[in-house]
């Protein structure tokens, strides 16, 4: 099957047009450019930059100047997004057959890349950019026409994310029964939490569970906290398990999961426990997981894993901190003999932690999961440390009313279109940046 392609102009389309750009240090992406390219790549298009650089033919710049600017552009967007850069260096009066909208540059590579030109597009800010694809039998899109103001606008005329079909109830519910954590880890945003009360009132967590009985929900009685810092946790688990369809999951640092607590938890019927240990060497662990005792955590984790039955999933995790490859290998070697799964994972960046631009992709987090703060409010996302995406309050609504309510529906519609920039919380979140989402291609 032949490949569909997008032929994209450079100056004025991808980067700000300063006129005959020779200095790579002034190269500046037009907002949304990288995201637009990522969408097209996800949709299966081969991407080519096609640019007229007549400044060379006019003696105003050198080929090496153009190449330096191109190199800087690829550095900004990521070189893996672009298949090839095609450049015409001739002045208009030379009447060459490679200057857009002429097609020689494309015809020369058609066989090499097995291109389906009739189902390809060209995009740019000039008539010649639009005419390029039309001259090849494809479709051209001009920025500045039909309310298309940027490359990203143009891309939305070509490809869109397929809408997700939501069920009328969540599969997972996270409940912040307390905001307390017994660790003080520098990399965790839990230390920034100021909401109150410190413990969720009993009638609130019971209402969340009562509202959802019989749904087959997997409950996660924690958010940014250490779940076993809540002294009621075993009672909460017993209350959950009154529903035979319910499951219970935990993410824990393991320090408070003593053998006695483990025995009770296994008797109640916990289903999944993930241990965040984040180190093989005690000295390094102590730098990361401040306030915890390494040996206690190891012993508690080993006891739980060795006593958990075949139906209880256990996982031990370590964050892949820089320059810890040897430690990661030792960690994996040790815990694969004890737990059912070992995961070495990248350190997650919460929203608004250094991200400078929005990611134009849908979000998986909202599709099957629901999250409740300690005060009973529901939020769009478990990573919403600063309460930017509140969608309801279980003290005033049922869980079903929140899940199927207009605030959440509105957020879903926006995120399903990949328009994270329209939601404050999501506009600086890069979660699932490497995920592939199904797309509709026009």
C-alpha positions as CSV (number, residue, x, y, z in Angstrom):
1,X,0.0,0.0,0.0
2,X,1.4,3.4,-1.0
3,X,2.2,6.1,1.6
4,X,0.2,9.2,2.0
5,X,2.3,12.3,2.5
6,X,2.1,15.9,3.8
7,X,4.3,18.5,2.1
8,X,4.8,21.3,4.5
9,X,6.1,24.8,3.9
10,X,8.8,26.0,6.3
11,X,8.9,29.9,6.7
12,X,5.6,31.3,7.8
13,X,4.1,27.9,8.3
14,X,6.4,26.1,10.7
15,X,8.6,28.9,11.9
16,X,8.2,32.6,12.1
17,X,9.2,34.2,8.8
18,X,11.9,36.8,9.4
19,X,12.8,36.9,5.7
20,X,15.8,35.1,4.3
21,X,16.7,33.5,7.6
22,X,20.4,32.8,7.9
23,X,20.9,32.7,11.6
24,X,19.7,29.5,13.3
25,X,19.6,31.3,16.6
26,X,16.5,33.2,15.6
27,X,14.5,30.2,14.5
28,X,11.2,30.2,16.4
29,X,8.5,27.7,16.1
30,X,5.0,28.9,15.4
31,X,2.9,27.7,18.4
32,X,1.3,24.3,17.8
33,X,3.8,23.3,15.1
34,X,5.3,20.3,16.9
35,X,1.9,19.1,18.1
36,X,0.5,19.3,14.5
37,X,3.3,17.2,13.2
38,X,2.8,14.7,15.9
39,X,-0.8,14.4,15.0
40,X,0.0,13.8,11.3
41,X,2.7,11.3,12.2
42,X,0.2,9.4,14.4
43,X,-2.3,9.4,11.6
44,X,0.3,7.5,9.4
45,X,1.4,10.3,7.0
46,X,5.0,10.7,5.8
47,X,6.0,14.3,6.5
48,X,8.2,16.3,4.2
49,X,9.3,19.9,4.5
50,X,9.3,21.6,1.0
51,X,10.8,25.1,1.0
52,X,11.8,27.7,-1.6
53,X,15.0,29.4,-0.6
54,X,15.6,31.8,-3.4
55,X,18.0,33.8,-1.2
56,X,20.7,31.4,-2.3
57,X,20.0,31.9,-6.0
58,X,20.0,35.7,-5.4
59,X,23.4,35.5,-3.7
60,X,21.9,36.7,-0.3
61,X,22.8,33.6,1.6
62,X,24.6,30.3,1.3
63,X,23.4,26.7,1.2
64,X,25.1,26.2,4.5
65,X,23.0,28.9,6.0
66,X,19.8,27.1,4.9
67,X,21.1,23.8,6.2
68,X,21.9,25.4,9.6
69,X,18.4,26.8,9.9
70,X,17.0,23.4,8.9
71,X,19.1,21.6,11.5
72,X,17.9,24.0,14.2
73,X,14.3,23.4,13.1
74,X,14.7,19.6,13.4
75,X,16.3,20.1,16.8
76,X,13.2,22.0,18.0
77,X,10.6,19.6,16.6
78,X,12.5,16.3,16.8
79,X,14.2,14.9,13.7
80,X,12.2,11.7,13.7
81,X,9.0,13.5,12.7
82,X,10.3,14.6,9.3
83,X,11.1,12.1,6.5
84,X,13.1,14.5,4.4
85,X,13.6,18.2,3.7
86,X,13.3,19.2,0.0
87,X,14.7,22.6,-1.0
88,X,14.8,24.7,-4.1
89,X,17.6,27.2,-4.1
90,X,16.9,28.9,-7.4
91,X,15.8,32.5,-7.9
92,X,12.3,32.9,-9.5
93,X,13.8,34.3,-12.8
94,X,15.8,31.1,-13.3
95,X,12.4,29.4,-14.2
96,X,13.4,26.1,-12.7
97,X,11.0,23.2,-12.4
98,X,11.6,22.5,-8.7
99,X,10.4,25.9,-7.3
100,X,6.9,25.5,-5.8
101,X,4.3,25.2,-7.1
102,X,6.4,23.1,-9.6
103,X,6.6,19.5,-8.7
104,X,10.0,18.2,-9.6
105,X,11.2,17.9,-5.9
106,X,8.3,15.6,-5.2
107,X,8.4,13.6,-8.4
108,X,12.0,12.8,-7.7
109,X,11.2,11.1,-4.5
110,X,7.8,9.5,-5.4
111,X,9.2,6.1,-6.2
112,X,11.8,6.1,-3.4
113,X,9.0,6.5,-0.8
114,X,6.2,4.9,-2.7
115,X,4.0,7.9,-2.4
116,X,0.3,8.1,-3.1
117,X,0.2,11.7,-4.3
118,X,-3.5,11.7,-5.1
119,X,-4.3,11.2,-1.4
120,X,-1.6,13.6,-0.2
121,X,-1.7,17.2,1.0
122,X,0.4,20.3,0.9
123,X,0.2,23.0,3.5
124,X,1.6,26.5,3.5
125,X,1.0,30.2,3.8
126,X,1.2,31.1,0.1
127,X,-0.8,30.2,-3.0
128,X,2.2,28.3,-4.4
129,X,2.1,26.0,-1.3
130,X,-1.5,25.2,-1.9
131,X,-1.0,24.7,-5.6
132,X,1.8,22.2,-5.1
133,X,-0.4,19.3,-4.0
134,X,-3.1,20.3,-6.6
135,X,-0.5,20.1,-9.3
136,X,0.3,16.6,-8.1
137,X,-3.4,15.5,-8.0
138,X,-3.8,15.9,-4.2
139,X,-5.2,18.7,-2.0
140,X,-3.6,21.9,-0.9
141,X,-4.5,23.9,2.2
142,X,-3.5,27.6,2.5
143,X,-3.0,29.1,5.9
144,X,-4.9,32.3,6.1
145,X,-8.0,31.0,4.3
146,X,-11.2,29.6,5.7
147,X,-10.4,30.4,9.3
148,X,-7.2,28.3,9.1
149,X,-4.6,30.4,10.9
150,X,-1.9,27.9,11.8
151,X,-0.4,24.6,10.8
152,X,-2.4,23.0,13.6
153,X,-5.6,24.4,12.2
154,X,-4.8,23.0,8.8
155,X,-4.0,19.6,10.3
156,X,-7.4,19.5,11.9
157,X,-8.9,19.7,8.4
158,X,-7.0,16.5,7.5
159,X,-7.1,14.3,10.6
160,X,-9.1,14.1,13.8
161,X,-9.0,11.8,16.8
162,X,-11.7,9.2,16.9
163,X,-14.3,9.8,19.7
164,X,-14.2,7.5,22.6
165,X,-17.4,5.7,23.8
166,X,-17.8,6.2,27.5
167,X,-19.7,3.8,29.8
168,X,-22.2,5.2,32.2
169,X,-20.1,4.2,35.2
170,X,-16.3,4.2,35.9
171,X,-14.2,1.1,36.2
172,X,-11.9,2.6,38.9
173,X,-12.6,5.0,41.7
174,X,-9.8,6.7,43.7
175,X,-10.7,8.0,47.2
176,X,-8.4,10.3,49.1
177,X,-9.4,9.1,52.6
178,X,-6.6,11.2,54.1
179,X,-4.1,13.7,52.9
180,X,-1.4,12.3,55.3
181,X,1.8,10.7,54.1
182,X,4.6,9.5,56.4
183,X,7.3,10.1,53.8
184,X,8.7,13.4,52.7
185,X,10.0,12.8,49.2
186,X,11.4,15.7,47.3
187,X,10.0,14.5,43.9
188,X,6.4,14.1,45.1
189,X,3.8,16.9,45.0
190,X,2.0,15.5,48.1
191,X,3.9,18.0,50.2
192,X,2.1,20.8,48.3
193,X,-1.4,19.6,49.4
194,X,-3.2,22.1,51.7
195,X,-6.8,21.1,51.3
196,X,-8.8,20.0,54.4
197,X,-10.0,18.1,56.3
198,X,-7.0,15.8,56.9
199,X,-9.3,12.8,57.0
200,X,-12.3,12.2,54.9
201,X,-15.5,12.1,57.0
202,X,-16.8,8.5,57.4
203,X,-20.2,9.4,55.9
204,X,-18.4,10.8,52.7
205,X,-16.3,7.7,51.8
206,X,-19.2,5.4,52.8
207,X,-21.5,7.4,50.4
208,X,-19.1,7.0,47.5
209,X,-19.0,3.3,48.1
210,X,-22.7,3.0,48.7
211,X,-23.5,5.0,45.5
212,X,-21.5,2.5,43.4
213,X,-22.3,-0.9,44.9
214,X,-22.8,-3.6,42.3
215,X,-20.9,-1.7,39.7
216,X,-17.9,-4.0,39.7
217,X,-15.7,-1.1,40.6
218,X,-12.0,-1.4,41.5
219,X,-11.5,1.0,44.4
220,X,-8.2,2.7,45.1
221,X,-8.5,4.2,48.7
222,X,-5.7,6.8,48.1
223,X,-4.7,9.7,46.0
224,X,-1.5,11.5,46.8
225,X,-1.3,10.1,50.2
226,X,0.1,6.9,51.8
227,X,-3.1,4.8,52.2
228,X,-2.0,3.0,55.4
229,X,-1.4,6.3,57.2
230,X,-5.2,6.2,57.6
231,X,-5.8,4.1,60.7
232,X,-9.3,3.2,59.4
233,X,-8.0,1.6,56.2
234,X,-8.8,-2.0,57.2
235,X,-12.4,-1.0,58.1
236,X,-12.7,0.8,54.8
237,X,-11.6,-2.3,53.0
238,X,-14.1,-4.4,54.9
239,X,-16.8,-2.0,53.9
240,X,-15.8,-2.1,50.3
241,X,-15.7,-5.9,50.2
242,X,-19.3,-6.2,51.4
243,X,-19.9,-5.8,47.7
244,X,-18.9,-9.1,46.1
245,X,-18.3,-7.4,42.7
246,X,-15.8,-4.9,44.2
247,X,-12.0,-5.0,44.0
248,X,-9.4,-3.1,46.0
249,X,-6.1,-1.8,44.8
250,X,-3.3,0.0,46.6
251,X,-0.2,1.9,45.8
252,X,1.9,2.1,48.9
253,X,5.4,2.9,50.1
254,X,5.2,-0.3,52.3
255,X,6.5,1.2,55.5
256,X,3.2,0.8,57.4
257,X,2.1,-2.4,55.9
258,X,3.3,-4.6,58.8
259,X,2.9,-8.3,58.8
260,X,-0.2,-7.9,61.1
261,X,-1.8,-5.4,58.7
262,X,-0.9,-7.7,55.8
263,X,-2.6,-10.7,57.4
264,X,-5.8,-8.7,57.9
265,X,-5.7,-7.3,54.4
266,X,-5.2,-10.7,52.8
267,X,-8.1,-12.1,54.9
268,X,-10.3,-9.2,53.7
269,X,-9.5,-10.0,50.1
270,X,-7.3,-7.3,48.7
271,X,-6.7,-7.7,44.9
272,X,-3.8,-5.6,43.9
273,X,-0.9,-4.0,45.8
274,X,1.9,-2.0,44.2
275,X,5.0,-1.2,46.3
276,X,7.0,2.0,45.5
277,X,10.4,1.2,46.8
278,X,12.6,3.3,44.4
279,X,16.0,1.9,45.3
280,X,18.2,-1.1,45.7
281,X,20.9,0.5,47.8
282,X,19.9,1.7,51.2
283,X,22.0,4.8,51.0
284,X,20.4,5.9,47.8
285,X,16.9,4.9,49.0
286,X,17.3,7.2,52.0
287,X,18.0,10.1,49.8
288,X,14.8,9.6,47.8
289,X,12.3,8.2,50.4
290,X,12.9,10.5,53.3
291,X,11.4,9.6,56.6
292,X,11.1,5.9,55.9
293,X,13.2,2.9,57.1
294,X,14.6,0.9,54.2
295,X,14.8,-2.4,56.0
296,X,11.3,-2.1,57.3
297,X,10.0,-1.4,53.8
298,X,11.9,-4.3,52.4
299,X,10.8,-6.7,55.1
300,X,7.2,-5.6,54.8
301,X,7.2,-6.0,51.1
302,X,8.8,-9.4,51.1
303,X,6.3,-10.6,53.7
304,X,3.3,-9.4,51.7
305,X,4.5,-10.8,48.4
306,X,5.5,-14.2,49.9
307,X,2.1,-14.6,51.7
308,X,-0.1,-13.2,48.9
309,X,-2.0,-16.0,47.1
310,X,-2.0,-16.6,43.4
311,X,-5.1,-14.3,43.0
312,X,-3.4,-11.3,44.5
313,X,-1.3,-9.2,42.1
314,X,1.9,-7.8,43.5
315,X,4.2,-5.3,41.9
316,X,7.3,-3.6,43.1
317,X,8.3,-0.3,41.4
318,X,11.4,1.8,41.1
319,X,11.7,5.2,39.5
320,X,14.4,5.4,36.8
321,X,16.4,8.2,38.3
322,X,19.3,9.4,36.2
323,X,22.5,7.3,36.2
324,X,21.0,4.4,38.1
325,X,21.1,1.7,35.4
326,X,23.2,-0.6,37.5
327,X,20.9,-0.1,40.5
328,X,17.9,-0.7,38.3
329,X,19.3,-4.0,37.1
330,X,20.0,-5.2,40.7
331,X,16.6,-4.0,41.8
332,X,14.9,-6.0,39.0
333,X,17.1,-9.1,39.7
334,X,16.1,-9.1,43.4
335,X,12.4,-8.4,43.2
336,X,11.5,-10.6,40.2
337,X,12.1,-13.5,42.5
338,X,9.6,-12.2,45.0
339,X,6.9,-10.1,43.4
340,X,4.6,-11.1,40.5
341,X,5.8,-8.0,38.5
342,X,8.6,-5.5,38.6
343,X,8.3,-2.1,37.0
344,X,11.1,0.5,36.5
345,X,9.2,3.6,35.4
346,X,10.1,7.2,34.5
347,X,9.5,9.9,37.1
348,X,6.1,11.4,36.2
349,X,5.8,15.2,35.8
350,X,2.6,16.5,37.3
351,X,0.7,19.2,35.3
352,X,2.3,22.7,35.5
353,X,5.7,21.3,36.6
354,X,7.9,23.0,33.9
355,X,5.8,22.2,30.9
356,X,5.8,25.3,28.6
357,X,3.3,24.3,25.9
358,X,0.2,22.2,25.5
359,X,0.2,18.7,24.1
360,X,-2.4,18.1,21.5
361,X,-3.5,14.6,22.3
362,X,-6.5,13.0,24.0
363,X,-6.2,11.7,27.6
364,X,-6.6,8.1,28.8
365,X,-6.9,9.0,32.4
366,X,-10.5,10.3,32.2
367,X,-11.9,7.4,30.2
368,X,-12.5,4.8,32.9
369,X,-11.4,6.5,36.2
370,X,-12.9,8.8,38.8
371,X,-11.2,10.7,41.6
372,X,-12.4,12.1,44.9
373,X,-10.6,14.6,47.2
374,X,-10.6,14.3,50.9
375,X,-13.5,16.9,51.2
376,X,-15.7,14.9,48.8
377,X,-15.2,17.0,45.7
378,X,-14.5,15.0,42.5
379,X,-11.7,16.1,40.2
380,X,-10.9,15.5,36.6
381,X,-7.6,13.8,37.3
382,X,-5.6,12.2,40.1
383,X,-2.7,14.4,39.1
384,X,-4.7,17.6,39.9
385,X,-2.7,18.6,42.9
386,X,-3.9,22.2,42.9
387,X,-7.6,21.5,42.4
388,X,-7.9,23.1,38.9
389,X,-10.4,20.6,37.5
390,X,-13.2,20.1,40.0
391,X,-16.2,18.4,38.4
392,X,-18.6,17.9,41.3
393,X,-19.2,17.2,45.0
394,X,-20.4,13.8,46.3
395,X,-21.8,15.5,49.4
396,X,-24.3,17.2,47.1
397,X,-24.6,14.7,44.2
398,X,-24.5,11.0,43.6
399,X,-21.4,9.5,42.0
400,X,-23.5,8.7,38.9
401,X,-24.7,12.3,38.6
402,X,-21.1,13.5,38.6
403,X,-19.8,10.8,36.2
404,X,-22.6,11.5,33.7
405,X,-22.9,15.2,34.4
406,X,-22.3,18.2,32.1
407,X,-19.0,19.4,33.6
408,X,-17.3,16.0,32.9
409,X,-19.0,15.6,29.5
410,X,-17.7,19.0,28.5
411,X,-14.2,18.1,29.5
412,X,-14.4,14.8,27.7
413,X,-15.5,16.4,24.4
414,X,-12.5,18.8,24.6
415,X,-10.0,16.2,25.5
416,X,-11.3,13.7,22.9
417,X,-10.4,16.3,20.3
418,X,-6.9,16.5,21.7
419,X,-7.5,20.2,22.7
420,X,-5.8,20.2,26.1
421,X,-5.0,23.9,25.6
422,X,-8.6,24.7,26.3
423,X,-8.5,23.3,29.9
424,X,-6.4,25.0,32.4
425,X,-5.3,21.9,34.2
426,X,-4.6,19.9,31.1
427,X,-2.9,22.8,29.1
428,X,0.4,22.0,30.9
429,X,0.2,18.3,31.1
430,X,2.3,15.9,29.0
431,X,0.8,12.6,30.2
432,X,0.5,10.0,27.4
433,X,2.7,12.0,25.1
434,X,4.0,8.7,23.5
435,X,0.6,7.1,23.3
436,X,-1.0,6.4,19.9
437,X,-4.7,7.2,19.5
438,X,-7.0,6.1,16.8
439,X,-7.7,8.7,14.2
440,X,-10.1,9.6,11.5
441,X,-8.4,10.5,8.2
442,X,-10.2,12.7,5.7
